[in-house]
Amino acid sequence: MNKGKTQASSEAPATGADKAWEPDDPMSLEAISIPSGELEAMSAAFVEEFARLGKTEDEIFLLFAQPRYFGTHLYFNKHGKEATRELIRRVLSRTGVYRYTEVEGDA
């Protein structure tokens, strides 16, 4: 790809899944491994992120309990239900849960 130059084509540039991979793309996702001793910190970060999305304690717990959510389920498998609930409560006591309200028209 020639940076700084425009394409002469009338086609719109590819985006999303159709876009070719570029090594310097700042929006590319990169998976990294977390050392096993950092599972608690990684799981706490998940809880905080879900709380910022407005998820309740029960909704967050369900994300940990479901095997299809590999990152959160690692903690659930290793520590069990009670420890998972305790982690969620501990993080939420510090961060709270964000609540959003949509307002249409003039407020």
Backbone hydrogen bonds, N-H to C=O, Kabsch-Sander energy under -0.5 kcal/mol:
donor,donor_aa,acceptor,acceptor_aa,energy
3,K,1,M,-0.9
5,K,2,N,-1.2
18,D,15,T,-1.7
19,K,16,G,-1.3
25,D,22,E,-1.7
28,S,25,D,-1.4
38,E,35,P,-2.8
39,L,36,S,-1.2
42,M,38,E,-2.6
43,S,39,L,-2.5
44,A,40,E,-2.3
45,A,41,A,-1.9
46,F,42,M,-1.9
47,V,43,S,-2.2
48,E,44,A,-2.4
49,E,45,A,-2.4
50,F,46,F,-2.7
51,A,47,V,-2.4
52,R,48,E,-1.9
53,L,49,E,-1.0
54,G,51,A,-1.5
55,K,50,F,-2.3
60,I,56,T,-2.6
61,F,57,E,-2.5
62,L,58,D,-2.1
63,L,59,E,-1.4
64,F,60,I,-1.6
65,A,61,F,-2.1
66,Q,62,L,-1.2
69,Y,66,Q,-1.8
70,F,68,R,-1.1
73,H,69,Y,-2.7
74,L,70,F,-1.6
75,Y,71,G,-0.6
76,F,72,T,-1.6
77,N,73,H,-2.9
78,K,74,L,-2.1
79,H,75,Y,-2.9
80,G,76,F,-2.3
83,A,79,H,-0.6
84,T,80,G,-1.7
85,R,81,K,-2.7
86,E,82,E,-2.4
87,L,83,A,-2.4
88,I,84,T,-2.3
89,R,85,R,-2.7
90,R,86,E,-2.7
91,V,87,L,-2.4
92,L,88,I,-2.7
93,S,89,R,-2.1
94,R,90,R,-0.8
94,R,91,V,-0.8
95,T,91,V,-2.5
96,G,92,L,-2.4
98,Y,51,A,-2.0
